[in-house]
Amino acid sequence: MNSSHFDVIVLGTGPAGSTIARKAAKSGHNTAIIESREFGGTCALRGCNPKKVYVNAASIVDQVQRADGKLINDCGVAIDWAQLLAFKKTFTEPVAEKSERSFHDDGIATFQGIPAFTSQNEITVNELRLRAKKIVIATGAKPAPLDIPGEEWVIQSDQFMELKSLPDRVLFVGGGYVSMEFAHVVARCGKSVTVVDHHERVLNSFDPDLVKLLQGYSEKCGIRFRFGSRVVAVEIAAEDSLKVVLEGGDTIDCDLVVHGAGRVPSISDLQLEAGNVKYEANGIVVDDSMRSVSNPDVYAAGDCAASGQPKLTPTANEEARIIAKNLFADNPELQPSYGQIPQVVFTIPSIAAVGMSEQQAREMSPDIDVRFNETSRWGSNRKTGDTVAGFKVILDKQSNKILGAHLLGPDADEMINLFALAQRFNLSAKDLKSALFAFPTSSADLRQMV
């Protein structure tokens, strides 16, 4: 078995891994990076970025349909799935080659294969033995196993975005980000769509009042929900259709089943025990500087790290920034400065949040001001024909500071960043009210929310 020595080996080529490898190489360290799939990572190839192409297409259809009879007549607009797939590929297909070439341009050695620890400072990949002073794990996450009979008939979100055509009846397992975003896409394609979730509502981490509004609107768009239900099996039925069996014996006939029931750290193939790397169900156990608690030469970032933070690209970016500085520091004690990370579900319309939930704020202090309103009749929404929107802003009565902001509406994904910025720089509601925004814009509505 051939052997090579490096200063640092990075596992994974997503946002975190790529950032760390490039910074290490540009600092003069002999660097290698290993990718088990295509170079570029989940976000660029089969996650955030291509997903937005599908959501944007569905949003165009939705906006035109809502404008029919108000702003335009006889729209007749529809998604051409084949063209949508082809357009999506213009974003994803160049990524792998460009990514690998850019690593080479930066002097980074690249390896493609499944890596595994053989000791604290050694990795094997494709029969090669690679040693390094430091190893960074940034392998991301993967769909959680369903562990049900017929799981082989369930496709994952990346496979959904490679479908050459969309069948008539689609069922999503789980009511999280993936299911809700793609359910709205399928609904705007005029197809039958069902979401099955064992909870009593979707999007459990988002504000319940806004989720209730979103669920109601989703149903009007043709999305059906089965709450308090677990999928226990998927069976082949007649004429190439599928039968989804629920706990209790109920069944739902469909043509396609999509996994949207959560993700887990992608670390099961790494042989972490051999590297003395402690891990738990939610990822590699790290200290405040993102270093492994059991192997001081190993760091972890992004979705595979048990940092206690939301598994989002901004989280991975911040952790990568810190690891790049800590890797070869004499005292690697820098810690990520997460602040308040905004979260968005790109349903149509989108739902977003930053900071505390109402429940968290009430548990912290009874002295809060909760401002909630359904805003579909506000001018900024009516002008575009939007029929559902709302907000909930939570203020501290004493300081007038924003504890949390929760938005539902056509521009929620952009407006939430204003609230995140306000929290980052400790601005009060009074500060926001005194700001002058361009008018008429959705951002100008912020002054009425606080």
Beta strands, then each sheet from edge to edge (+ up, - down):
strand 1: 3-11
strand 2: 31-35
strand 3: 109-112
strand 4: 116-119
strand 5: 122-125
strand 6: 128-137
strand 7: 141-143
strand 8: 154-155
strand 9: 169-173
strand 10: 192-197
strand 11: 223-227
strand 12: 231-236
strand 13: 242-246
strand 14: 251-254
strand 15: 256-259
strand 16: 263-265
strand 17: 279-280
strand 18: 283-284
strand 19: 298-300
strand 20: 343-345
strand 21: 350-355
strand 22: 368-374
strand 23: 390-396
strand 24: 402-409
sheet 1: 3+ 2+ 1+ 6+ 5- 4+
sheet 2: 3+ 2+ 1+ 6+ 19+
sheet 3: 7+ 16-
sheet 4: 8+ 15+ 9+ 10+ 11+
sheet 5: 12+ 13- 14+
sheet 6: 17+ 18-
sheet 7: 20+ 21- 24+ 23- 22+
end
